[in-house]
Amino acid sequence: SESCKKVYITTPIYYVNDIAHIGHAYTTIIADVLARYSRLVGYDTFFLTGTDEHGQKIAMAADKAGKSPKEFTDSFIDAYKDTWKEFEIDYSHFIRTTDEYHVKAIQQWLQKLIDKGDIYKSSYNGWYCTPCETFLSDKETEGAPEDKSQDGPACPSCSRGTQYIEEECYFFKLSKYQDRLLDFYKSHPDFIFPQERGNEVVSFVESGLKDLCMSRTTVKWGIPFPGDEQHVAYVWADALNNYITAIGYLQEGKQAEFEKWWPANVQVMGKDIVRFHAVIWPAFLMASDLPLPEHLLVHGWIKVGDQKMSKSLGNVMDPRFLYQEYGPDAVRYFLTTQMAITQDSPFSLQDLEGRINSDLANEMGNLLNRMVTLAKRGGLDLVSVPADWSEASLKLQADAQKMVKDVQDYLDTYSLHMAYAEVKRFVAAVNAYFHAQEPWKLVKSDPTKFAEVISATAHSLYVIGVMYWPVMPDKMQ
């Protein structure tokens, strides 16, 4: 909206038990395109990404690698940052949940909720998925084995077996916020985009919320619980708050900075973590008397063959391979323009190469090349604006203006593939104009008309370059 002169965009923080995969790259590129677009429009923009470094899964992976958890997580950070640099991800800040300011802020935040009576001590028993760091709901544990030493029901997210745990822990009164959450969804129908993801969240909350386990005693790798060193903060309580600690929440001298950026305008994520972000996260914010983010942008999964892309399935397309093979701009272009955010999208190298050849090489590259070659042949080193534009040129100009407006309208609702389909359509219109005017004939017969056609084409390509810059910053520059 026009009144909003600041934009705060986040990605989830990625779990560092392995290197970045194409799913991470997809989320981060979407956020980067939106951040670059915001800067292009002239908004003051803050773009946050980072890594999630605590929890049982990390401790187990570190142990397997023969390292301390901190050494283990440290070993991945450069690879993440290098990958993001290669893909032209222009983030404002990279948060690590092991950063000292974050650890201290989380402890203060927990203490605030304890003081308020929203966190209490009790004991937990139930089925737990270590890879996803999630507790199963009652509904999800139907048909669980009597023998608690066996593997439990499959986790709904990753399909792996769960373990039965019994331990003392602190709970957050999530149930207390059930009605407030439902009221919020009702009064903010565009909180979750696309809408159908919102419907799933509403029915989940309507089926009843149980209080949330907020600490673990059997896990040692985590943020120590304030006033009770036996406990460490449950990983989601630590991770979700990165969005506010990164901009100064509960830190001395950072109040103004925090108030400037919060609430976030758009938080980008894959659909597998929407429940945490649409239920637990808003409840945490309500309990902390903080405003809720404006929008959660929830994208579908990238599928290779028929399988959802994930580390556990081992079908990961390595972003570094794609970078070396195709370069960052082509990969960014493909992920932004070919994947509809609202649904799962297939990914194949064949499709990627097809798009590079047709859209980028033939339609855009070829047009630029032919125009420059002809301009040089006609001695036009400097392209000027003619005194009079012909009707065909004016029609092209009107088309360019309409395209810019349509792109803005689509991007305001985060429909990236629709927005860039408009730019692609305009590229086709410029090609059609160029062919119809036949400048290769005009170069000798009508130098004035020739100069006009070259000028209209050059102006059009300039507009295309600007509009595609958030997607392909290097090539368009």
ZAZAZA-743355 format. One record per residue (C-alpha): residue in three letters; x, y, z. Coordinates in Angstrom, 1 decimal. Layout:
<"ALA", <X, Y, Z>>
...
END
This chain:
<"SER", <0.0, 0.0, 0.0>>
<"GLU", <1.1, 3.6, -0.7>>
<"SER", <1.1, 4.6, 3.0>>
<"CYS", <3.6, 1.8, 3.8>>
<"LYS", <7.1, 3.2, 3.2>>
<"LYS", <8.8, 0.4, 4.9>>
<"VAL", <8.8, -3.3, 4.0>>
<"TYR", <10.1, -6.1, 6.2>>
<"ILE", <10.4, -9.5, 4.5>>
<"THR", <11.5, -12.8, 6.1>>
<"THR", <12.4, -16.3, 5.0>>
<"PRO", <12.2, -19.2, 7.6>>
<"ILE", <15.5, -19.9, 9.2>>
<"TYR", <17.0, -23.1, 7.7>>
<"TYR", <18.0, -26.1, 9.8>>
<"VAL", <21.7, -26.5, 9.5>>
<"ASN", <22.1, -30.3, 9.6>>
<"ASP", <23.0, -30.2, 5.9>>
<"ILE", <23.8, -27.8, 3.0>>
<"ALA", <21.1, -25.7, 1.3>>
<"HIS", <18.9, -27.5, -1.2>>
<"ILE", <16.7, -26.2, -4.1>>
<"GLY", <13.7, -26.0, -1.8>>
<"HIS", <15.6, -23.5, 0.4>>
<"ALA", <16.8, -21.7, -2.6>>
<"TYR", <13.2, -21.4, -3.9>>
<"THR", <11.9, -19.8, -0.7>>
<"THR", <14.9, -17.5, -0.5>>
<"ILE", <14.7, -16.4, -4.1>>
<"ILE", <11.0, -15.6, -3.8>>
<"ALA", <11.8, -13.4, -0.8>>
<"ASP", <14.7, -11.8, -2.6>>
<"VAL", <12.6, -11.0, -5.7>>
<"LEU", <10.0, -9.3, -3.4>>
<"ALA", <12.7, -7.4, -1.5>>
<"ARG", <14.3, -6.2, -4.7>>
<"TYR", <10.9, -5.2, -6.1>>
<"SER", <10.2, -3.2, -2.9>>
<"ARG", <13.5, -1.4, -3.2>>
<"LEU", <12.8, -0.7, -6.9>>
<"VAL", <9.5, 0.9, -5.9>>
<"GLY", <11.5, 3.0, -3.4>>
<"TYR", <10.4, 1.4, -0.1>>
<"ASP", <12.8, 1.2, 2.8>>
<"THR", <13.3, -2.6, 2.8>>
<"PHE", <14.7, -5.0, 5.4>>
<"PHE", <15.1, -8.6, 4.3>>
<"LEU", <16.0, -11.3, 6.9>>
<"THR", <17.2, -14.9, 6.5>>
<"GLY", <19.4, -17.2, 8.6>>
<"THR", <19.8, -20.5, 10.3>>
<"ASP", <18.1, -22.5, 13.0>>
<"GLU", <20.9, -24.2, 15.0>>
<"HIS", <19.4, -25.8, 18.2>>
<"GLY", <17.5, -29.0, 18.9>>
<"GLN", <17.8, -32.8, 19.2>>
<"LYS", <18.3, -33.3, 15.4>>
<"ILE", <21.4, -31.1, 15.3>>
<"ALA", <22.8, -32.7, 18.5>>
<"MET", <22.4, -36.2, 17.0>>
<"ALA", <23.9, -35.1, 13.6>>
<"ALA", <26.9, -33.4, 15.4>>
<"ASP", <27.5, -36.5, 17.5>>
<"LYS", <27.5, -38.7, 14.3>>
<"ALA", <30.1, -36.3, 12.7>>
<"GLY", <32.3, -36.4, 15.9>>
<"LYS", <31.9, -32.6, 16.5>>
<"SER", <30.4, -30.5, 19.2>>
<"PRO", <27.0, -29.0, 18.1>>
<"LYS", <28.4, -25.5, 17.8>>
<"GLU", <31.4, -26.7, 15.7>>
<"PHE", <29.0, -28.7, 13.6>>
<"THR", <26.7, -25.8, 12.9>>
<"ASP", <29.6, -23.4, 12.3>>
<"SER", <30.8, -25.7, 9.6>>
<"PHE", <27.7, -25.0, 7.5>>
<"ILE", <27.4, -21.2, 7.7>>
<"ASP", <29.9, -20.3, 5.1>>
<"ALA", <28.4, -22.7, 2.6>>
<"TYR", <24.9, -21.1, 3.2>>
<"LYS", <26.2, -17.6, 2.8>>
<"ASP", <28.3, -18.5, -0.2>>
<"THR", <25.2, -20.1, -1.9>>
<"TRP", <23.1, -17.1, -1.2>>
<"LYS", <25.8, -14.8, -2.6>>
<"GLU", <26.1, -16.9, -5.7>>
<"PHE", <22.3, -16.6, -6.3>>
<"GLU", <22.4, -12.9, -5.8>>
<"ILE", <20.4, -13.0, -2.6>>
<"ASP", <20.7, -9.5, -1.2>>
<"TYR", <19.6, -10.0, 2.5>>
<"SER", <19.9, -7.2, 5.1>>
<"HIS", <20.8, -9.5, 8.0>>
<"PHE", <21.7, -13.2, 8.5>>
<"ILE", <20.6, -14.4, 11.9>>
<"ARG", <21.9, -17.5, 13.7>>
<"THR", <20.0, -18.8, 16.7>>
<"THR", <23.3, -19.3, 18.4>>
<"ASP", <24.0, -15.5, 18.2>>
<"GLU", <24.3, -14.2, 21.8>>
<"TYR", <21.8, -11.4, 21.4>>
<"HIS", <19.1, -13.9, 20.2>>
<"VAL", <19.8, -16.3, 23.1>>
<"LYS", <19.5, -13.5, 25.7>>
<"ALA", <16.3, -12.1, 24.1>>
<"ILE", <14.7, -15.6, 24.1>>
<"GLN", <15.4, -16.1, 27.8>>
<"GLN", <13.9, -12.7, 28.6>>
<"TRP", <10.9, -13.4, 26.4>>
<"LEU", <10.3, -16.8, 28.2>>
<"GLN", <10.6, -15.0, 31.6>>
<"LYS", <8.0, -12.4, 30.5>>
<"LEU", <5.5, -15.2, 29.6>>
<"ILE", <6.3, -17.0, 32.9>>
<"ASP", <5.6, -13.8, 34.8>>
<"LYS", <2.4, -13.3, 32.9>>
<"GLY", <1.2, -16.8, 33.8>>
<"ASP", <1.2, -18.0, 30.1>>
<"ILE", <3.9, -20.6, 30.8>>
<"TYR", <3.5, -23.2, 33.5>>
<"LYS", <5.3, -26.4, 34.5>>
<"SER", <3.8, -29.9, 34.1>>
<"SER", <4.7, -33.2, 32.5>>
<"TYR", <4.4, -34.4, 28.9>>
<"ASN", <3.7, -37.8, 27.5>>
<"GLY", <3.1, -38.5, 23.8>>
<"TRP", <4.6, -39.3, 20.5>>
<"TYR", <7.3, -37.1, 19.1>>
<"CYS", <9.0, -36.8, 15.6>>
<"THR", <12.7, -36.0, 16.1>>
<"PRO", <13.4, -35.1, 12.4>>
<"CYS", <10.5, -32.6, 12.4>>
<"GLU", <10.9, -31.6, 16.1>>
<"THR", <7.1, -31.9, 16.4>>
<"PHE", <4.6, -33.5, 18.9>>
<"LEU", <1.8, -35.4, 17.3>>
<"SER", <-1.8, -34.3, 18.1>>
<"ASP", <-4.3, -36.8, 19.5>>
<"LYS", <-6.0, -37.2, 16.1>>
<"GLU", <-2.6, -38.1, 14.6>>
<"THR", <-1.9, -40.8, 17.1>>
<"GLU", <-5.0, -42.9, 16.5>>
<"GLY", <-4.0, -46.6, 16.2>>
<"ALA", <-0.7, -46.0, 18.2>>
<"PRO", <0.9, -49.2, 19.5>>
<"GLU", <0.3, -50.3, 23.1>>
<"ASP", <4.0, -51.0, 23.5>>
<"LYS", <5.6, -47.6, 24.0>>
<"SER", <9.1, -48.8, 23.2>>
<"GLN", <8.1, -49.5, 19.6>>
<"ASP", <8.1, -46.9, 16.8>>
<"GLY", <4.9, -44.9, 16.9>>
<"PRO", <2.5, -43.6, 14.3>>
<"ALA", <4.0, -42.1, 11.2>>
<"CYS", <4.7, -38.3, 11.3>>
<"PRO", <2.2, -36.5, 9.0>>
<"SER", <5.0, -34.3, 7.7>>
<"CYS", <7.8, -36.7, 6.9>>
<"SER", <6.1, -40.1, 7.2>>
<"ARG", <8.8, -41.5, 9.5>>
<"GLY", <8.1, -43.3, 12.8>>
<"THR", <7.7, -41.3, 16.0>>
<"GLN", <9.1, -42.0, 19.5>>
<"TYR", <7.1, -42.0, 22.8>>
<"ILE", <8.5, -39.5, 25.3>>
<"GLU", <7.6, -38.8, 28.9>>
<"GLU", <9.2, -35.9, 30.6>>
<"GLU", <8.6, -32.9, 32.8>>
<"CYS", <8.3, -29.7, 30.8>>
<"TYR", <7.1, -26.2, 30.7>>
<"PHE", <3.9, -25.5, 28.7>>
<"PHE", <2.6, -22.5, 26.9>>
<"LYS", <-1.1, -21.8, 27.2>>
<"LEU", <-1.8, -22.2, 23.5>>
<"SER", <-5.4, -23.3, 24.2>>
<"LYS", <-6.1, -19.9, 25.8>>
<"TYR", <-5.6, -18.2, 22.4>>
<"GLN", <-7.8, -20.4, 20.3>>
<"ASP", <-10.8, -18.0, 20.1>>
<"ARG", <-8.6, -14.9, 19.6>>
<"LEU", <-6.8, -16.7, 16.7>>
<"LEU", <-10.1, -17.7, 15.1>>
<"ASP", <-11.3, -14.1, 15.4>>
<"PHE", <-8.1, -12.8, 13.9>>
<"TYR", <-8.4, -15.2, 10.8>>
<"LYS", <-12.0, -14.0, 10.3>>
<"SER", <-11.1, -10.3, 10.5>>
<"HIS", <-7.9, -10.8, 8.3>>
<"PRO", <-9.0, -13.1, 5.5>>
<"ASP", <-5.8, -12.2, 3.5>>
<"PHE", <-3.5, -13.0, 6.4>>
<"ILE", <-2.5, -16.3, 4.7>>
<"PHE", <-1.9, -16.4, 1.0>>
<"PRO", <-3.1, -18.5, -0.9>>
<"GLN", <-6.6, -18.7, 0.8>>
<"GLU", <-6.9, -22.5, 0.7>>
<"ARG", <-3.9, -22.7, 3.1>>
<"GLY", <-5.8, -20.4, 5.4>>
<"ASN", <-8.8, -22.7, 5.3>>
<"GLU", <-6.7, -25.6, 6.5>>
<"VAL", <-5.4, -23.6, 9.4>>
<"VAL", <-8.8, -22.5, 10.5>>
<"SER", <-10.2, -26.0, 10.6>>
<"PHE", <-7.1, -27.2, 12.5>>
<"VAL", <-7.6, -24.5, 15.2>>
<"GLU", <-11.4, -25.2, 15.3>>
<"SER", <-10.7, -28.8, 16.1>>
<"GLY", <-9.2, -27.7, 19.4>>
<"LEU", <-5.7, -26.5, 20.5>>
<"LYS", <-3.8, -28.2, 23.3>>
<"ASP", <-1.2, -26.3, 25.3>>
<"LEU", <2.3, -26.4, 23.8>>
<"CYS", <5.3, -28.1, 25.3>>
<"MET", <7.9, -25.3, 25.6>>
<"SER", <11.0, -27.1, 27.0>>
<"ARG", <12.8, -30.4, 27.0>>
<"THR", <15.0, -32.0, 29.7>>
<"THR", <16.3, -34.9, 27.6>>
<"VAL", <17.8, -32.5, 25.0>>
<"LYS", <20.9, -30.5, 26.1>>
<"TRP", <21.6, -28.6, 23.0>>
<"GLY", <19.4, -25.5, 23.2>>
<"ILE", <18.8, -22.2, 25.0>>
<"PRO", <18.8, -22.8, 28.8>>
<"PHE", <15.4, -22.1, 30.3>>
<"PRO", <15.4, -19.0, 32.6>>
<"GLY", <15.6, -20.1, 36.3>>
<"ASP", <15.6, -23.8, 35.5>>
<"GLU", <18.9, -25.1, 34.0>>
<"GLN", <17.5, -28.6, 33.7>>
<"HIS", <15.4, -27.4, 30.8>>
<"VAL", <16.2, -26.1, 27.4>>
<"ALA", <13.8, -24.1, 25.2>>
<"TYR", <11.8, -26.2, 22.7>>
<"VAL", <13.3, -25.5, 19.3>>
<"TRP", <10.2, -23.9, 17.8>>
<"ALA", <10.0, -21.4, 20.7>>
<"ASP", <13.5, -20.4, 20.0>>
<"ALA", <13.3, -20.4, 16.2>>
<"LEU", <10.0, -18.5, 15.5>>
<"ASN", <11.2, -15.5, 17.5>>
<"ASN", <14.2, -14.9, 15.2>>
<"TYR", <11.9, -12.6, 13.2>>
<"ILE", <11.7, -10.2, 16.1>>
<"THR", <15.1, -10.7, 17.8>>
<"ALA", <16.9, -10.0, 14.5>>
<"ILE", <15.4, -6.4, 14.5>>
<"GLY", <16.2, -5.6, 18.1>>
<"TYR", <13.3, -7.1, 20.2>>
<"LEU", <14.2, -6.9, 24.0>>
<"GLN", <17.6, -5.4, 23.3>>
<"GLU", <19.0, -2.3, 24.8>>
<"GLY", <19.0, 0.7, 22.5>>
<"LYS", <17.2, -1.2, 19.8>>
<"GLN", <13.6, -0.3, 20.6>>
<"ALA", <13.3, 2.3, 17.9>>
<"GLU", <14.7, -0.1, 15.3>>
<"PHE", <12.3, -2.8, 16.4>>
<"GLU", <9.3, -0.5, 16.2>>
<"LYS", <10.3, 0.7, 12.8>>
<"TRP", <10.3, -2.7, 11.2>>
<"TRP", <7.8, -4.8, 13.1>>
<"PRO", <5.3, -6.1, 12.1>>
<"ALA", <6.6, -8.0, 9.1>>
<"ASN", <4.9, -7.2, 5.8>>
<"VAL", <5.4, -10.7, 4.4>>
<"GLN", <6.8, -13.9, 5.8>>
<"VAL", <7.7, -16.4, 3.1>>
<"MET", <7.6, -20.2, 3.8>>
<"GLY", <6.9, -23.6, 2.4>>
<"LYS", <3.5, -25.2, 3.2>>
<"ASP", <5.0, -27.8, 5.5>>
<"ILE", <5.6, -25.2, 8.3>>
<"VAL", <2.5, -23.1, 7.9>>
<"ARG", <0.9, -24.6, 11.0>>
<"PHE", <3.8, -23.3, 13.2>>
<"HIS", <3.7, -19.9, 11.6>>
<"ALA", <-0.1, -19.5, 11.4>>
<"VAL", <-1.0, -20.9, 14.8>>
<"ILE", <1.8, -21.0, 17.3>>
<"TRP", <3.6, -17.8, 16.1>>
<"PRO", <0.6, -15.5, 16.2>>
<"ALA", <-0.3, -16.9, 19.6>>
<"PHE", <3.2, -16.1, 20.9>>
<"LEU", <2.9, -12.6, 19.5>>
<"MET", <-0.6, -12.2, 21.1>>
<"ALA", <0.9, -13.3, 24.5>>
<"SER", <3.7, -10.8, 24.0>>
<"ASP", <1.3, -8.0, 23.2>>
<"LEU", <2.9, -7.5, 19.8>>
<"PRO", <1.2, -6.9, 16.5>>
<"LEU", <0.9, -9.9, 14.1>>
<"PRO", <2.6, -10.0, 10.6>>
<"GLU", <0.5, -8.7, 7.7>>
<"HIS", <0.9, -11.7, 5.4>>
<"LEU", <2.2, -15.2, 5.4>>
<"LEU", <3.1, -16.2, 1.8>>
<"VAL", <2.9, -20.0, 1.7>>
<"HIS", <4.3, -21.7, -1.4>>
<"GLY", <3.9, -25.2, -2.7>>
<"TRP", <6.5, -27.9, -2.9>>
<"ILE", <9.0, -28.4, -5.7>>
<"LYS", <8.6, -31.9, -7.0>>
<"VAL", <11.2, -33.9, -8.8>>
<"GLY", <9.5, -36.8, -10.5>>
<"ASP", <6.4, -37.2, -8.2>>
<"GLN", <8.2, -36.7, -4.9>>
<"LYS", <8.2, -33.7, -2.7>>
<"MET", <11.7, -32.3, -2.5>>
<"SER", <13.3, -32.9, 0.9>>
<"LYS", <16.7, -33.9, 2.3>>
<"SER", <15.2, -37.1, 3.8>>
<"LEU", <14.1, -38.3, 0.4>>
<"GLY", <17.6, -37.8, -1.0>>
<"ASN", <16.3, -36.4, -4.3>>
<"VAL", <17.8, -33.0, -3.8>>
<"MET", <18.8, -30.9, -6.7>>
<"ASP", <21.9, -29.2, -5.5>>
<"PRO", <21.8, -25.4, -6.0>>
<"ARG", <25.6, -25.3, -6.5>>
<"PHE", <25.2, -27.7, -9.5>>
<"LEU", <22.5, -25.5, -11.0>>
<"TYR", <24.6, -22.4, -10.4>>
<"GLN", <27.7, -23.9, -12.1>>
<"GLU", <25.6, -25.3, -15.0>>
<"TYR", <23.2, -22.5, -15.7>>
<"GLY", <24.2, -19.5, -13.7>>
<"PRO", <22.1, -17.7, -11.1>>
<"ASP", <19.8, -15.6, -13.3>>
<"ALA", <18.4, -18.4, -15.4>>
<"VAL", <17.7, -20.5, -12.3>>
<"ARG", <16.0, -17.5, -10.5>>
<"TYR", <14.0, -16.8, -13.7>>
<"PHE", <12.8, -20.4, -13.9>>
<"LEU", <11.8, -20.7, -10.2>>
<"THR", <10.1, -17.3, -10.2>>
<"THR", <8.2, -17.5, -13.5>>
<"GLN", <7.5, -21.2, -13.9>>
<"MET", <6.4, -22.2, -10.4>>
<"ALA", <2.9, -21.1, -9.3>>
<"ILE", <3.2, -20.2, -5.6>>
<"THR", <-0.2, -21.6, -5.0>>
<"GLN", <0.5, -25.2, -6.0>>
<"ASP", <3.2, -27.9, -6.1>>
<"SER", <5.4, -27.5, -9.2>>
<"PRO", <7.5, -30.0, -11.1>>
<"PHE", <11.1, -29.2, -11.6>>
<"SER", <13.1, -30.7, -14.4>>
<"LEU", <16.4, -29.7, -16.1>>
<"GLN", <14.7, -30.2, -19.4>>
<"ASP", <12.0, -27.5, -18.6>>
<"LEU", <14.7, -25.2, -17.3>>
<"GLU", <16.8, -25.5, -20.5>>
<"GLY", <13.7, -25.1, -22.6>>
<"ARG", <12.9, -21.8, -20.8>>
<"ILE", <16.5, -20.5, -21.1>>
<"ASN", <16.4, -21.2, -24.8>>
<"SER", <13.0, -19.9, -25.7>>
<"ASP", <12.4, -17.0, -23.3>>
<"LEU", <15.8, -15.7, -22.5>>
<"ALA", <17.9, -16.6, -25.6>>
<"ASN", <15.4, -16.5, -28.5>>
<"GLU", <12.8, -13.9, -27.4>>
<"MET", <14.8, -11.4, -25.3>>
<"GLY", <18.4, -12.0, -26.2>>
<"ASN", <17.8, -12.3, -29.9>>
<"LEU", <15.7, -9.1, -30.0>>
<"LEU", <18.4, -7.1, -28.2>>
<"ASN", <21.1, -8.5, -30.4>>
<"ARG", <19.3, -7.7, -33.7>>
<"MET", <18.5, -4.2, -32.5>>
<"VAL", <22.0, -3.4, -31.5>>
<"THR", <23.5, -4.9, -34.7>>
<"LEU", <21.1, -2.8, -36.9>>
<"ALA", <21.6, 0.4, -34.9>>
<"LYS", <25.4, 0.0, -35.3>>
<"ARG", <24.9, -0.6, -39.1>>
<"GLY", <22.8, 2.6, -39.3>>
<"GLY", <25.3, 4.6, -37.3>>
<"LEU", <23.0, 5.1, -34.3>>
<"ASP", <25.4, 5.1, -31.3>>
<"LEU", <23.1, 7.4, -29.4>>
<"VAL", <19.4, 6.6, -29.4>>
<"SER", <17.3, 9.8, -29.1>>
<"VAL", <13.6, 10.4, -28.7>>
<"PRO", <12.0, 11.3, -32.0>>
<"ALA", <9.9, 14.5, -32.3>>
<"ASP", <6.9, 12.4, -33.4>>
<"TRP", <6.1, 8.8, -32.5>>
<"SER", <4.0, 6.8, -35.0>>
<"GLU", <0.8, 5.2, -34.1>>
<"ALA", <2.4, 1.8, -33.8>>
<"SER", <5.1, 3.1, -31.5>>
<"LEU", <2.5, 4.9, -29.3>>
<"LYS", <0.5, 1.7, -29.1>>
<"LEU", <3.7, -0.1, -27.9>>
<"GLN", <4.3, 2.6, -25.3>>
<"ALA", <0.7, 2.3, -24.0>>
<"ASP", <1.2, -1.5, -23.8>>
<"ALA", <4.4, -1.0, -21.8>>
<"GLN", <2.6, 1.3, -19.3>>
<"LYS", <-0.2, -1.2, -18.9>>
<"MET", <2.3, -4.0, -18.4>>
<"VAL", <4.1, -2.1, -15.6>>
<"LYS", <0.8, -1.5, -13.8>>
<"ASP", <-0.4, -5.1, -14.2>>
<"VAL", <2.9, -6.4, -12.8>>
<"GLN", <2.5, -4.1, -9.8>>
<"ASP", <-1.0, -5.3, -9.2>>
<"TYR", <0.0, -9.0, -9.4>>
<"LEU", <3.1, -8.5, -7.1>>
<"ASP", <0.9, -6.7, -4.5>>
<"THR", <-0.9, -10.1, -4.1>>
<"TYR", <2.4, -12.1, -4.4>>
<"SER", <1.4, -13.7, -7.7>>
<"LEU", <4.9, -13.8, -9.1>>
<"HIS", <4.4, -16.1, -12.0>>
<"MET", <1.4, -14.1, -13.1>>
<"ALA", <3.3, -10.8, -12.8>>
<"TYR", <6.2, -12.0, -14.9>>
<"ALA", <3.9, -13.6, -17.5>>
<"GLU", <2.9, -10.0, -18.2>>
<"VAL", <6.5, -9.0, -18.9>>
<"LYS", <7.0, -12.1, -21.1>>
<"ARG", <3.8, -11.1, -23.0>>
<"PHE", <5.2, -7.6, -23.5>>
<"VAL", <8.5, -9.1, -24.8>>
<"ALA", <6.4, -10.9, -27.5>>
<"ALA", <4.7, -7.6, -28.3>>
<"VAL", <8.0, -5.8, -28.8>>
<"ASN", <9.2, -8.6, -31.1>>
<"ALA", <6.0, -8.3, -33.1>>
<"TYR", <6.4, -4.6, -33.4>>
<"PHE", <10.1, -5.0, -34.5>>
<"HIS", <9.1, -7.5, -37.2>>
<"ALA", <6.2, -5.5, -38.5>>
<"GLN", <8.3, -2.3, -38.8>>
<"GLU", <11.1, -4.1, -40.8>>
<"PRO", <13.9, -1.8, -39.6>>
<"TRP", <16.4, -3.8, -41.8>>
<"LYS", <14.7, -2.2, -44.8>>
<"LEU", <14.4, 1.3, -43.3>>
<"VAL", <18.1, 1.6, -42.5>>
<"LYS", <18.8, 2.8, -46.0>>
<"SER", <15.3, 3.9, -47.3>>
<"ASP", <14.1, 6.0, -44.3>>
<"PRO", <16.7, 6.9, -41.7>>
<"THR", <14.2, 9.0, -39.6>>
<"LYS", <11.7, 6.2, -39.4>>
<"PHE", <14.5, 3.7, -38.8>>
<"ALA", <15.7, 5.8, -35.8>>
<"GLU", <12.2, 5.9, -34.4>>
<"VAL", <11.8, 2.1, -34.5>>
<"ILE", <15.2, 1.6, -32.9>>
<"SER", <14.3, 4.1, -30.2>>
<"ALA", <10.9, 2.5, -29.4>>
<"THR", <12.5, -0.9, -29.3>>
<"ALA", <15.4, 0.3, -27.0>>
<"HIS", <13.0, 2.1, -24.7>>
<"SER", <10.9, -1.1, -24.5>>
<"LEU", <13.9, -3.3, -23.7>>
<"TYR", <14.9, -0.8, -21.0>>
<"VAL", <11.4, -1.2, -19.4>>
<"ILE", <11.7, -5.0, -19.7>>
<"GLY", <15.2, -4.8, -18.0>>
<"VAL", <13.8, -2.8, -15.1>>
<"MET", <10.8, -5.0, -14.6>>
<"TYR", <13.0, -8.2, -14.8>>
<"TRP", <15.7, -6.8, -12.5>>
<"PRO", <14.3, -8.2, -9.3>>
<"VAL", <14.4, -11.7, -10.9>>
<"MET", <17.6, -11.4, -12.9>>
<"PRO", <19.7, -8.6, -11.2>>
<"ASP", <23.0, -9.5, -12.9>>
<"LYS", <21.8, -10.0, -16.5>>
<"MET", <19.4, -7.1, -16.4>>
<"GLN", <21.9, -4.6, -15.0>>
END
